[in-house]
Each structure stands twice: as C-alpha cells, then as structure tokens.
C-alpha cells in the first residue's frame, strides 16, 4: 500500500532528528544539516517518488541526506570565502593600533620551536595547515593511520604551546 503525501510528511517529521543527523555526519554543520533535511522533505513531497512503507521512505531519506551533504561539501570547496571590505577595514585599524612586540615575540618563539621540531612533525603540520589537507588525506600521504594523525597533531599542539611559553618566559626573564 502506497503512503499518502500527508503520511510521508508526518513520518519525515517524526524522523527529522535522525535524518538531519545523517546529513550532519557528512557536513558537520547544524544549519546546513537542517537545510538538507528541508530539501529532503521538499523532494519527497514534490517529486514523483512513491513509498510503499515507512522503511522505504526512511532508507530513501537517509541516502538522499548523505548525498545532499556530499554535494553541499563539493559546492563549499569551490567557494572562495572572503571578508567584506568593512570588516577588512576594521581589522586593518586593529592591527595598526595593536602593539607589535608581543605578537612578534610569539611568532619568533613559534618559529624557533618549529625549527627545533622533527622533520616528520614539520611535514605533518605543513600538510595539514599550510597545504590545507584533511586529516584523512594527511594519513594517506604520510602512510600512517588516521588516529595516529589525530594523536600526533594533538601532541604537536601541546608541545608547541609549551615550547612557545618557555621561550617567551626566557625572553621576559632576560629583559
């Protein structure tokens, strides 16, 4: 027995959280996941799609939510994100008025810490932050597991933080 459009909508609303969660697992953005759910509901109501059961509807909705999420990510990768002119002007004013010594000292300390880090650590950081690769891509390029990448990045953050703090304390002690 085919579900009526009212039943389809009721069932989708009943399962809204889980369908949105399926989209969220792909996009990691709550607003985008909600938009994707709304697109799924709209397509269920406006397209010539027929569902014989609640299970068929839910299967279709979960698959469509994931596909819509992947499409959303692809569109986002092509977008260039920029700041509007007004915000850039405010940032310029802030940077010009901010004292340069503290941030300069931090940057110099960070440079020193990075120079002292092992080559593999510098390569991991370069791939992740400067080349913009995801942790999954870094794992593949470096031939290590994804969990290893997460652990190494976390350890590197902590090591660099301690190193920078120690270098800044040395600088303050010498001054």
N, C-alpha and C positions, 0 to 999 in steps of 0.2 A: 504494500500500500504506500503510495507516494505521499510525502509530507507536504502539507499546505504551507504557503508562504508565512502565515502567522505562526505556525508551529516551528518553522525554520528560524524565524526571528527570536521566538521565545527560547529555543534551545541554544542559540548562539549567545543570547544574553545570560543564560544560565551558566554557560561555559566561558564567559568573557575573560575571566581572570586567567584561565589556563591557556586560552588561545593567545591572549596578549603576552603571557609568559613565554610561549613558544616563539613569538616574534622577538621578545626581549633577549632571549638566549642568543639570538643572532646579532641584533643591533646594539644591545647594551645601552639603550636609551629609552626611558619610560614614555616620553612623549611620542617618539617615533613608533614604539610598540602599540600605543593607543591608536595612532593614526592608521597603522597597519590593520589592527582589529576592525576599525571602521570600514576600511577598504574591503576586508573580507566579508563583512556583513552586507555591504553595498553590492558586492559581486554576487553574493548568494541570493540577494533579492532581485537584482536586475538582469542577470544573465540567464540564459536558458539552461539552467542546471537543475536537475531533478535528484532528489534524495529519497531513497526507499526506507531509510531508517536513521535513527539518531547516530548510530555508529558510523554510517556512511558520511553523514554531514560533518561529524567531528573529524574524521580522517581527512576529508577534503579541506576543512578549515585549517587544521594543523599544518598540512602540507602547503597550502596557499600562504599561510602566515610566514612560514620559513622562507618560501620563495620570494615573497614580497620583501622580507627582511634582507635577503641577499641582494635583491635589486636595489633596495634603499642604500645598502653599503656601496654598491658599484657606482651609483649616482653621486654619493658623497665623495668618493675618491676622485672623481673628475672635477668636483667643485674646487675652486680656489677660495679659501676663506681669507678675508681681509678685514681690516678695521676701517671704519668710516673716517673721513677727514677730521671731523670734530674731535673724535676720540684720539686720533693721532696727534692733533694739536695739544690736547691736554697732557698726553704722555710726554711730548717734547718739553712742555713747560715744567713738568715734574722732574724730568731727567736733568734739565738745565739748572734747576734750583736745588737739586739734591746734592749733598756733599759727595765728592768723588772719592775721597780717601777710603772710607770703609768698604765700599763695593770693590774698589781697585785692589785693596788688600786681600779681600776674599778671593777675587779672581786669580791673583798671583799665587795665593796659597793653594787654590784648586789646581792651577797649572803645575805647581810643584808636586802635588800629590799624584796627579795623573802621570807625570813624567816618571815618578818612582813606582808606579803600578806595573805589574807584569804585562808583557805584550798581549797575552790572551785576554786579559781584563780590558785593556785599551781597545782591542779589536771588538770585543763584545759590546762595549759602550758605543763605539763608532757605528756598528751595525744597527744597534737599537735606537740611538738617539740622533745621530747625525745623518745616517742614511735612511732613517725612518722605517726600518723593517719591524714587523710584528715579532713577538717572542717566538712564535711558531717558525717564522722564516729564519730567525737567528739560529734556532736549534738546528734546522736543516742545513744551513750554511756552515755551521761550526761542527756538525756531526755529533751533537750531544742531545740528550733528551730535553723535552720541554720543561719538566720540573727542575732539571739542572739549571736551565737558563733562569727560571724564576728565582731559584736559590742564589745563584751567582750574582744576579742583578741586585737582589736584596742585600747580600753581603757587601757588594761593592758600594752601594749607597751608604751603608753603615760605616765601612772602612774609610770612605772619602770624607764623610761627615766628621769622624774622629780626627782624621789627619788634618783637615782644614782648621778645626777648632784648636788643635795642638799648635799648628803653625801660627795662627792668629794670636794665641796666648804667648808664644815665643816673641812675636813682633811687639806686643804690648809690653812684655817684660823688659825688652831691650830699649824701649822708648822712654 
